């Protein structure tokens, strides 16, 4: 059995897991704001003063008039009332407020644990770097929103995808720190099979970002065929070719489907391989295979029903959970393979 952790180490680990949970909630709330078209309701970036919501009717009216000067209101929401504006405003407001809360929940304990020497210098520096990435993520979020405030009331699919991937990078780095505090021995190098699976999952999520950014989920709402064809007729029609891969609705969704099929076949194989190489991980491997099938099913249902908010958010949550679980199991296996008799990673 593994030895109990000292209180200071346990406190650090709890703090890290709280950050993981907050970041997961942030990603899901970001999905809700996108699916409800709330992301462009706040047309200014005020990192400090923006934490204060409107306090009276005059403040609300001023914000609403500011919103009316931008393309989303003029081209899409010209009949919107103040009450309708308040509904989308609050979603984006709480999304940004949660980002500020995560910043405080990260920085203040980091300073405290560093001062109390509960963190070694190397860990403090690494966590400080992750905190700076969080600041970059906030700036990237505003850079994304800016793209929807000019001419076309839709954020850039490229910026949206970068924003999503940066959030996943932060989440992955935090999960690694959680792993190191749970199992202090340094994990070995990831197995090449694990690296391939993780790379394909990240690529899948990136393609999902382009599907979302281009609203490609609202097209070709049949499965497994696309307009009655395995290979849609509109494939690879944009020039240059690289634009087609990221902006053509047919191509973006086709690539997302192909990679979905690949992963729904590959991940259960990977799970079986893990369970045979490290039997102690068998239950985690079963969970991984089950989550893969659930995530694939959610994707199909979201497509067939033209991406309602509930299914869209569930599909996004499933993607994040699947990536996080795969990363955790892969790190566990990297140590388990080197210590075949260890009990540390019992399920």
Secondary structure, 3 states (H helix, E strand, C coil): CCCCCCHHHHHHHHHHHHHHHHHHHHHHHHHHHHHCCCCCCCCCCCCCHHHCCCCCHHHHHHHHHHHHCCHHHHHCCCCCCHHHHHHHHHHHHHHHHHHHHHHHHHHHHHHHHHHCCCCCHHHHHHHHHHHHHHHHHHHHHHHHHHCCCCCCCCCCHHHHHHHHHHHHHHHHHHHHHHHHHHCCCCCCCCCHHHHHHHHHHHHHHHHHHHHHHCCHHHCCCCCCCECCECCCCCCCCCCCHHHHHHHCHHHHHHHHHHHHHHHHHHHHHHHHHHHHHCHHHHHHHHHHHHHHHHHHHHHHHHHHCCCCHHHHHHHHHHHHHHHHHHHHHHHHHHHHCCCCCCCCCCC
